[in-house]
Amino acid sequence: MNRVSLKQLAYEKIKNLILENQICHDRQITELELNKTLQVGRAPIREALNLLSKDGLVQLIPNRGAFLRRFSPHDLIQIYQIREVLDPLAARQAIERAD
């Protein structure tokens, strides 16, 4: 695999761990733990954490490490309000494009 695909693989696996609540909010996300879990090198893991930070799922704190981002009740309300609009739209478009 090339470097880009390893980064993408690490990104997808870490994102799935987050979405499946397999990474705790109160603990630092360490490259070493992810290395053992994912069997991927530290560089792709670091790059994936940077992407997840840009996505807003991970917070990178200088000299402390990576942590899951905590969402406020206000954030969650906004997320679900947006999904109320986007999910039906996506479903309609999928139906229109189905064979």
N, C-alpha and C positions, 0 to 999 in steps of 0.2 A: 504494500500500500504506500501511496505517496503521503507527504506531510499534510496536505490539505485534507485528505480523506481521514487521516488519523485524528485531526482536529475536529472534523465533523462527527466522526464516530464518538469521540470523547464528549462532545457537546450534546449529542442525542442521548447518550447513556446517562450523563449527569442530569440533564433535564428530566429524564424519566425517573431517576432516583428522587428528584425534588418533587415531581408531581405525584409520585406514589408515597410520599411522606417517609421515605427511607433515609432522609438526611434531616437531622434535628436542628431546630431553630436556635437552640441555646449553645450549640457547639461550633467551633471553628471548622470550616471545610478544609482539610489539609490535602495537599498534593500527594503526600505519602499514602494516606488512606485510599484515595482515589486510584492511585497507581496500583495498589494491591487488589482493589476491588475490580477495576476495569482492565488490568493488564495492558495499560497504555503508558507510554513514557510521560515524564513530567512536562516536557515542552508542549505537547498537544493538550494536556490537561490545563496548563496555565493559559493557553490560547482559548480553550473552551470556556474557562472561568471568565476571561475578559469578554467573550461574546455574551455569556449569561448576564454579566454585569450591564452590558449595553441593552440587553432585553429587559432589565429591571428585576431579574429574579435573584441575583446575587449582589451583595454589596462588598466591594473591595476596600478595606480600610488599611491605609499605609501603616507599616510596622506592626500590624495585628493579624492580617490575613483576610480570608474570604468567609463571609457569613451569608445565610439566607436573608433576603430582604423581608422585613416585617411590613405587612400591609395594615393600614389603619381601617377602621370601619368605613370611613369616608371613601378610601381607595376601593374597597370591595364593592360598595354601592355603585360607584362609577363604572367599575369593570362590568358588573351585571347589567347596568343600564345600556352600556354599549353592546353587550352580547344580546340583549333583547331585540336590538335592531339588526345586528349582523347575522345572527343565527337563522332567522326566517329568510333573510335575503339569500344566504348561502344555500339553504334548502331549496328555494324556488329556482335558483340558477342550476343546481344539480338536477332537478326534475326536468327543466327545459332542455338540458344537454344529454339526458339519458336516452339511450337507443330504444 
